[in-house]
Amino acid sequence: MCAILAELSSIQTRLALAEAEVQELKRDNTVQALEIQALKHRSNFTEAELREHSRLLEKFGRGKVAFSASIGGRGHTGPYNVETTLKYKNVFTNIGNSYYPATGIFVAPITGIYYFHFCYHASQQNGAAIALYKNSTLVASASSHDTDTTSPENGSNGVALQLVEGDQVYVNLRANTWVWDGPYHDTVFTGFLVNHF
């Protein structure tokens, strides 16, 4: 009987130890579950940060914007009966692909300060008058003046503009005037981003 009681006491002791171990394992599991939850939260936060950084890198990668193009060809463009947007088809540079030679329009890819320069070459026969527009607002112009000479005329102008993403900048040829372009690229439209914000 003593042996049975001793065995029973030993079993109870082992059972108590096993229950203590089970409780310890439950506590460990709870702690691990909290740690896993915290890691998932940090992982989600890190993924969100990475997405935001990727978006900003893409946006500021677009911060490299510069274009320059001439009318192209050899000869006169115009005169037209109505004011017409000039299409500068001979593209020298188009970093950022924000100038569209098919339309002659530059579309700001990001908000910032941009600088634009435009120039022309023309004869006196019809004169020349070109104007730079931001969206549909006239910003600056360059034109020839009537003189008694038949010498060619050259003119230019330039402006710094604050643009928001999507603003359009283009050069129009005024009605009943013309410009000339040849192998030395005499009629040119240029723009570049100075600073983005």
N, C-alpha and C positions, 0 to 999 in steps of 0.2 A: 504494500500500500504506500509506503514511503517513497518507493521508486516511482509509483504512478503520480504521486503529488509533486515530486521533484520534476518529473517530466512535464506535468501540467503547468507548473510554475515557469519552467523554461520556455514552454510554448507561449505563455502569456507575455513573457518578457520579449520574446522574438516578435510577437504580434504588436506589442506596444512600439517596438523599434521600427517595425514595418510601417505602422500607421504614422509615426513621426517622419519617416522617409517620404511617405506619400504626401504628407502636408508640406514638407520641404520642396518636393518636386512640383506641387501645385503652385507654391509661391514663386519658384523659379520660372514655371511656365507663364505665370501672370506677368512677371518682370520681362521675360522674353517677348511676350505678346505686346507689351507697352513699347519695348525697344523697337520691335518690328514696325509698329504703328508709327513711331517717331521717324524711323528710317524711310517709310513710305511717304510720310509728309515731307521730309527733306528732299526725297527723290522727286516728288511732284513739284516742289518749289524750285529745285535745280532745273528740271525740264522747262518750267515756265521761264526761268531766267535765261536758259539757253535759247528758247524761242525768241525772247525779247532781244537778246544780243544779236541773234541772226537777223532779226528784222532791222535793227539799228545798223548793223554792218551793211546790209543790202541798201538801206536808205542812204547811208553816208558814202557807200561805194558809188552811189549815183552822184555824189558830190563832185565827181570829176566830170565837168561839163565844159566843152569848148567846141566851137564849129567855125568854119570859114568856107565860103563858097563863092564862085563867080557865076555870072549869068551863063557862060559857056557859049560855044559856037563862035562864029565870026560874022559880025554885022549888027544891025540895029534890032532892038526889041521895041515895039511900038511904032508909030503912035496908035493908041486905041481911043475910041469915042468916050469911054468911061474910065475912071480910075481902076487900075488893075494890080493885083498882088503879083510882084515879081517872083519868078521861080528861079532861084539860083541853083542850077542843075549840076555845075561842075564843082563837086565837093572836094575840098582839100583835106579837111579835118572834120570829124563828127564824133568826138569823144562823148559817150553817153547816149548817142543816137537820139538826140532831142530835136535836131533840125530835120525837117522833112522836105527833101528837094522836090518831090512831086507836087507839093502845095506851096512851097516857099515859106512855110511857117515854122517858127521855133516854139516848142511847148516846154515850159519850165518843168523839170522833173522834181525839183524840190524848192522850198521857200528859201530865198536868199537875195543877195545883191548881185546883179549881173551887169556887165558892161557890153554895149553894142556899138559897132562902128559900121557905117555904110558909106560907100562912095560910088561915083559914076563918072563916065566919060561920054561925051555927046558932041555932036556938031551943032552949029547955030541954026541950021535950017528949021528944025522944029523945037529946039531948045530942050532942056531937061528939067524935070521937077520930080523928086522922089521924097517920100515921107515915111518915117518910122512910126508904127502903131503898136500900142500895148492894148491887147484886146481890140476894141473898136475906137480907142481914143488916140488921136494924133499926138505924138510926143515931140518929134523934131523933124526938120526937113532940110533939104539941100536943093538948090535950083540955080539955073543959069539966068543971066539977065540979058535983055536985048542989047546988042551992040552993033556997030557998023561993020565989024569984022566977020570973016567967015572961019576964023580959027576955032579949033575944037575947044570945048569947055570941059573942065573937071570940077567936081565939087564933092564935099564930104561933110559928115557930121558924126557925132558920137555922144552917147549918154549912158549914165549909170542908172539902173532902174531897180527898185525893190519889187520882186515878183513873188507871188505865192504859187504853190504847185498847181499846174494846169493853166496858168496865164499864157497867152499867146503873143508873140512879137513877130512882126513881119514888116516888109517894106513895100509900099505901093508906088506904082508909076502913075503920076497924075495924067488926067485926060489930055490928049493931043500933044503929048511930049514923048520923047524917046531916049533910050540910052544905047550905048554901043559896047560890045565886048569883043575881044579878039585874042590872039595867042598870048598876049601879056596880061590877060585877066584884069581889065580896066574897071569893071563894075562888080564890086565885091560887097558881101554882107558877112559880118563877123560878130561873134558873141561868145562870152565865157562867164562862168560863175566866179565871182570875186570872193564871196563868203556866204556860207549857208547858216541858217539858224532856225 
